[in-house]
Amino acid sequence: MDENKANIQDSDIPFTNVQNSYKPNALWGDIKAPYPTNRWWMNLVLENGDQPIYCYPYTATASQNGLSFFYPNQSPSAVSVTMSTMAGWSIGCRETFSSRQVESFDDMTMTYSWTSKTNKNAKMIVPFVKGSPFMTFQYQGTTPWLSYGGGKLTSSARDVGKTTYKFGYADGRQYVVFASPPVNLMVTQSGEFVSDAPYNGYLRVAYFPDNENYNNHLNVLKNSAAAIPIGVNVSFGTDTISFGYKLTDSSKNNSLLMLALPHHANILTGVSNVSNFSTYQVLKGNMYPVLGSNWVLKYKVNQTTWNSTNKIDSSYVQRIRDSLDQEANNENPNNQDTSVYTRGKTLARLARMALIADEIGYKDKAASIVNNLQENIQKWLDSTVANPLQYDTVWGGICTKQGLADFGADYGNGKYNDHYYHYGYYMYAAAVVGKLASNGSAWLSTWKNNLVSMLNDYANVDNNSNGFTRLRHMDLYDGHSWASGLFVFGLNRNQESTSEAVNAYYGGYLYALVSGDITKANIMNLLLTSEILSAQTYWQPSPGGVYPNVFANNYIVGILWETSAQYTTWFGNNAEYIYGIQMLPFTPITFSLLNRTWLQSAWPVIKSRTINSGRTVSDDWKGFMLMAGAIVDKSNVTNMINALNTYDNGNSKTNVLWWLSVC
């Protein structure tokens, strides 16, 4: 779907319309709201549009002069793995450009164009497609100009048909340029490459990661150079997510050469493997080549719904009941915390207690909690809290009043940062009300537009516009979400808490399930399953895995950027923060998220850096460490769990006891 063709239709969005003071700039071209706000290519359309994006396996930056790109190297240390900045190619035209802008986009790709200064109908167009071993440049009546800044040209050759150009440089790197149709590229005295006339066609540039396998690599690239991807159609099945790559020539579908990431390895079908082709190294490990334009990712989908598949140990039931009597105090609906995130956590905490009470047969307590939960959620749904939800007509999304007034408030909510973290808690709480309240079905019906709008803000899967962009946070190629919103960073997009991302889609899944929307529930389940797989691959590392051992020895990634994996968090470097932010909140889906094999190896490291570190670790964070430890070391952590005095505002003694009872 081309989302830029959609128009906002907000008649069913029951929140006050407001206008964001941060506006889209000219780089968006003719794109209209609702805008995507978390795509991997955001740096090309925000502020000056001059910060890098990571179009695997290349890093690229745009300017008024054209596009620059390079193949980066890993720079690992004990606290990070960062893709280093390298000199590379600059691609433009001899006429120079007057403007640049987005042409179109879909769920996975974006097409960007530069307009000639001398002819407004003449352009250079670049389709950005993650996983292509080529950087592709379409020229429409402009004269190609290419320059390499990584060193002196040491070798060059072209075929007689002027369709293949091979270049070697003093930095040891080799590249090939394929032209369709033929183009006459000439080398200037300064080592640049220019055509002798305006050109209408495609230039495709590729790097050779292994000079010793040069000839085999070249043959594979040459056989696939005419299969040019320019977009992707995404579809969801019962247990599959399919990518249908759109090519300039559909007859070349079977010769489309793409690169897959490590998490694709055991789930990718519909393509054929490629031999005699070197791997490309990116931040997330080695990419491997496949042929074919129809990718089918077949998942072993999550089977968890409301409760853990493990039953509560009967010896814990009375303790859990006593804990509910102590903790399940009514929250005053007129005394709401104004932070949308903090309040979401406390409401989800209440929802956990209600589900646990129901599971142990404490029905009166469950009903009492749910009634109170209803009252509190409704204050957000009807916008009678001090920090109400509002519909931003500029970008097309739901933001908080405080977030729009101050972009530093509410964790950047007004600039679309962390929306899935924020609203996912509410969807979980609302789902529990729908399941357990005596008037659950009627309540869901009454607040349907409000709840659907909240879900669609972060996980809209409808093909037609309903005032929200599709899949605001999810990067389907990477299999996980990005959080950064409309903020610009040199390392591009990032995600810190994978566990909150998983729980956001889990909340959406349960809400769709209890609402009877089985199609949407299935898609939400696929998204959370995908998020789990990528979290286990890229946030739960082990030595010998995707990252160099010097970093993987941490057994965790705190913040994953597009070009850097870091052992830290946004709010501090304490080890309990770094591990804990990838675990909270603890819900039934956490058993699927925390890979037991990984945790068995990671637990000694986690324990030594947190609860046995000799530092003071607050009970709030210690509780998360011990809950994780209970999966693999229950007998040794039980007494410490029982000694906890305080809990995180999204956790509770009741939830900790429940967890211990089902481990």
C-alpha positions, -999 to +999 in steps of 0.1 A: +000+000+000+012+035-008+004+053+024+009+087+009-023+082-011-044+082+021-063+111+035-071+115+072-107+106+080-110+113+117-148+112+122-144+080+143-115+094+164-131+106+196-103+128+209-101+166+206-083+177+174-052+198+179-022+209+158+013+199+166+037+229+166+064+207+150+056+206+113+066+184+084+092+201+061+096+203+024+115+171+023+082+152+026+073+164-009+036+158-017+032+132+012+002+141+033-009+131+068-011+106+084+027+105+083+049+076+094+069+088+123+092+059+132+104+044+099+141+035+095+145+063+069+132+092+091+166+109+091+162+118+055+130+138+061+136+154+095+153+187+103+179+192+075+175+156+063+213+152+064+218+125+091+226+089+081+202+060+076+213+023+075+200+007+043+216-026+050+244-033+042+251+004+034+250+036+054+237+065+034+233+103+038+215+128+016+223+164+007+213+189-019+242+175-041+229+139-041+235+107-020+266+095-002+269+060+010+295+036+023+299+000+036+308+004+073+330-018+095+323-030+130+341-013+159+335-035+190+343-029+226+331-041+260+304-015+261+293-012+224+295-024+189+293+005+165+294+006+127+323+030+119+321+059+096+340+054+064+347+073+032+326+062+003+307+071-028+290+104-036+264+100-064+247+129-082+245+146-116+265+171-135+235+195-138+232+197-099+199+197-081+174+222-070+155+201-044+150+167-029+120+150-014+102+117-007+084+103-038+066+075-021+068+049+006+053+016+018+055-006+048+092-014+042+107+009+016+110+045+006+117+062-027+136+095-027+142+119-055+164+149-065+152+174-091+176+189-117+183+226-115+180+229-153+149+208-159+121+202-133+111+170-151+147+156-149+155+136-117+177+112-099+155+087-080+167+063-053+146+034-041+158+026-005+153-012+001+169-028+031+188-059+023+197-051-013+234-056-020+231-028-046+225+009-041+202+018-070+201+051-089+175+059-116+184+087-139+156+106-158+172+130-182+201+138-159+238+133-164+254+108-139+283+119-117+300+095-093+330+101-070+347+078-045+364+094-015+380+063+001+413+065-018+430+066-051+417+046-080+441+017-086+423-003-112+393+000-135+377-020-163+345-019-183+329-044-206+326-036-243+288-031-239+294-004-213+270-021-189+296-033-163+323-011-147+347-025-121+368-003-098+395-010-073+409+015-048+440+021-026+420+013+005+416-022-007+379-019-015+364-030-048+331-020-064+311-027-095+286-004-113+260-020-135+242+001-161+209-006-178+208+005-206+245+011-214+261+043-203+294+059-212+312+067-179+345+085-183+372+090-157+382+127-150+416+138-139+404+140-104+392+104-104+355+112-108+332+093-132+308+113-154+287+105-184+290+124-216+253+130-220+220+129-200+209+094-192+176+075-188+182+043-169+195+026-138+230+025-123+235+000-095+266+001-073+277-029-052+306-035-028+327-067-028+331-078+009+357-105+000+383-098-027+394-135-027+359-145-039+357-116-064+349-136-096+321-157-081+307-127-063+307-107-095+289-134-115+261-136-089+257-098-089+258-096-127+231-123-131+208-104-107+216-068-116+185-064-138+161-075-110+155-041-094+133-039-063+113-006-059+088-015-032+072-043-011+037-056-006+032-070+029+005-096+037-003-115+069-013-151+071-022-174+100+014-180+109+032-161+081+043-126+072+050-123+034+070-097+015+062-094-021+090-074-036+079-052-065+104-051-094+108-028-124+105-059-145+084-087-130+099-112-154+130-110-132+113-121-100+132-153-096+166-135-101+160-109-074+191-110-051+185-100-015+204-103+018+187-118+048+195-111+085+203-138+111+168-139+126+154-148+091+175-179+089+151-205+103+118-189+092+124-176+056+108-197+029+098-191-007+134-183-018+164-202-030+199-201-015+229-187-033+263-204-034+297-189-040+286-155-026+303-138+003+284-126+033+280-089+041+287-080+077+263-055+094+257-046+131+233-075+135+258-101+122+264-116+088+237-112+061+233-142+037+221-141+001+188-154-013+171-154-047+134-147-052+109-118-049+084-136-026+096-139+009+075-159+033+084-157+070+069-187+087+066-183+125+060-206+153+033-182+167+028-175+203+003-197+221+000-177+253-032-158+259-044-146+294-024-169+317+008-188+318+007-223+304+021-234+338-006-237+365-003-219+398+013-241+425-015-247+450+009-241+479+010-204+468-027-197+466-033-185+501-002-163+501-014-148+468-048-143+483-034-125+513-012-103+491-043-093+471-060-083+503-031-061+512-023-046+478-055-043+458-066-010+472-088+012+450-070+037+429-088+071+431-099+078+395-098+116+402-062+114+414-045+103+383-007+105+377-004+128+347+024+109+331+007+087+304+035+061+307+036+060+345-001+058+348-003+031+321+021+009+342+000+013+373-032+004+355-016-026+339-004-035+374-040-035+386-050-056+356-024-082+365-038-084+400-073-089+386-063-117+363-043-134+391-073-131+415-095-146+388-071-174+382-070-185+419-108-183+421-109-151+442-138-138+421-151-111+444-116-096+446-112-098+408-146-081+403-137-053+428-103-046+411-119-046+376-146-022+386-119+002+399-098-004+368-128+006+346-132+039+364-096+048+361-092+038+324-123+058+315-107+090+327-081+086+300-106+075+273-130+104+279-101+129+283-110+141+318-075+136+332-052+166+337-031+154+308-057+143+282-052+125+250-056+146+218-056+138+181-028+156+163-041+165+128-006+176+116+011+142+117-020+120+123-017+104+158-028+105+194-005+126+217-009+139+252-016+175+260+016+179+280+036+160+254+025+185+227+032+215+249+067+203+258+085+179+236+107+169+265+077+159+286+060+125+286+091+108+273+088+127+240+051+116+234+044+148+214+070+138+189+058+102+187+085+087+208+076+055+227+039+055+218+037+017+218+053+016+253+028+042+265-005+029+250+003-008+251-002-008+289-037+007+284-046-019+258-036-046+282-057-031+310-087-025+287-085-061+275-086-074+311-117-052+318-133-066+286-126-102+298-135-100+335-160-072+340-196-083+343-204-056+317-172-063+297-188-067+263-210-036+267-181-016+281-159-025+251-187-015+228-192+019+245-155+027+243-147+010+211-138+041+191-115+053+218-098+020+223-094+012+186-080+047+181-054+041+208-044+007+193-043+021+158-020+048+169+008+024+174-003-008+156-026+001+128-028-028+104-057-016+082-050-011+045-072+020+043-065+052+061-084+057+093-064+087+105-033+067+114-002+055+097+003+018+092+025+000+118+039+032+133+068+014+152+073-020+136+102-025+111+091-057+094+124-064+078+143-062+111+114-080+128+112-055+157+101-019+165+119+014+166+110+040+193+126+073+183+097+092+168+104+126+152+138+130+170+170+130+150+200+110+160+233+104+142+230+067+150+194+068+135+166+048+150+168+030+184+149+008+207+156+003+243+130-019+260+121-049+238+101-064+267+077-034+267+075-036+229+065-073+232+039-064+258+025-036+237+016-060+209+006-086+236-019-060+249-031-053+214-035-091+208-056-096+240-077-066+232-085-078+197-091-113+210-116-102+237-132-079+211-138-108+188-116-094+160-098-126+152-081-112+120-066-084+139-057-106+169-039-129+145-018-101+131-010-087+166+001-122+176+024-123+146+039-089+155+046-100+191+060-133+179+083-114+155+093-090+182+102-119+205+124-136+179+143-104+171+147-096+208+162-130+214+185-127+184+197-091+189+190-081+226+198-114+243+233-122+228+257-149+238+294-153+229+297-169+194+265-152+183+257-121+162+280-097+181+318-100+187+325-118+220+341-087+237+306-072+237+284-104+237+300-113+271+275-088+286+247-111+276+224-081+269+219-051+247+206-021+266+199+002+236+200-011+200+205+017+175+205+010+138+243+015+138+253+007+174+245-019+201+252-004+235+255-017+271+237+012+287+202+027+291+187+062+286+184+066+323+217+052+337+244+026+335+235+005+365+236-032+354+201-038+369+187-011+347+203-026+316+191-061+322+158-051+338+146-028+310+147-058+287+125-078+311+098-056+326+068-059+329+066-095+340+034-110+324+026-145+310+042-135+277+076-130+295+081-168+296+082-167+258+104-137+257+132-147+281+149-175+263+157-202+289+189-214+272+202-178+270+192-171+306+210-202+319+242-188+305+234-152+313+222-157+349+257-160+365+267-127+348+235-109+357+237-121+393+273-111+397+267-076+383+235-069+402+224-087+434+259-101+442+278-070+430+283-055+465+264-024+454+231-013+468+204-024+444+169-011+451+142-037+457+123-024+427+150-034+403+163-064+424+128-079+421+131-080+383+165-097+385+152-123+410+121-130+389+143-137+359+166-158+380+136-179+392+133-194+357+167-211+360+176-208+397+144-209+417+156-226+448+184-200+453+163-169+447+131-178+466+142-165+500+155-133+484+122-128+466+103-133+499+125-106+515+116-079+490+099-049+506+091-026+476+082-032+440+083-012+408+052+008+401+043-016+373+049-046+395+035-059+428+040-085+455+010-103+441+026-105+407+059-116+421+043-144+441+023-155+410+055-156+390+073-177+416+043-200+417+044-208+380+082-210+375 
